[in-house]
């Protein structure tokens, strides 16, 4: 899916490093980096986890 809102912008707004976000959602830092730069597609599963940590609706990560 195409990201509607930026994972990176939200993460930075909350003052989390890629490493911190990664450990909270059970991914590697490089996996988070790849999601952020678009080389790794964001799955619904990961969107739900990220949404929970960053307190946004996971559906906001996708344009339907």
Buried (B, 14 or more C-beta within 10 A) or exposed (E): EEBEBEBBEBBEEEEBEBEBBBBBBEBEBEBBBBBBEEEBEBEEEBBBBBBEBBEBEBEBBBEE
